[in-house]
Amino acid sequence: MPEIIPNYHPFMVHFTIALVVVSFLMCVLCYFFQFKPAIQQECLIVSRWSIWLAAIFSILTLIAGFHAYYSVAHDALSHQVMIQHRNWGIVTFIFVWFLAIWSFISYRKQKAINWLYTLCLAAMVGLVMITGWHGGE
């Protein structure tokens, strides 16, 4: 039975991307619903769970990415692009885990989100998009 794709990295990466974007959007919505504490709390819960799940899926994405890096046939030019994508992926992986741990510590200390965390989440979305762009190349 032939495989549709040569590896699972393209499949796994979409979960990480979507969860990071959802986490950021829900975090931003927390600011818009300050006058509705119940809705704000729900947005915060979704944002936290999304970044936590993104971190978990990033492990699978990274493993599948390294498998693809070492198993997919490519020429010298493609190899340079794959090196850039791999390096951006490692930075993205570290940053998503940093945010997930920060989010978890805030949750355990029962602290609300702040503008610095939201700004870091926006940067995370940028990192995911840059990494994805390099992967698409």
Secondary structure, 3 states (H helix, E strand, C coil): CCCCCCCCHHHHHHHHHHHHHHHHHHHHHHHHCCCCHHHHHHHHHHHHHHHHHHHHHHHHHHHHHHHHHHHCCCCHHHHHHHHHHHHHHHHHHHHHHHHHHHHHHHHHCCCCCCHHHHHHHHHHHHHHHHHHHHHHC
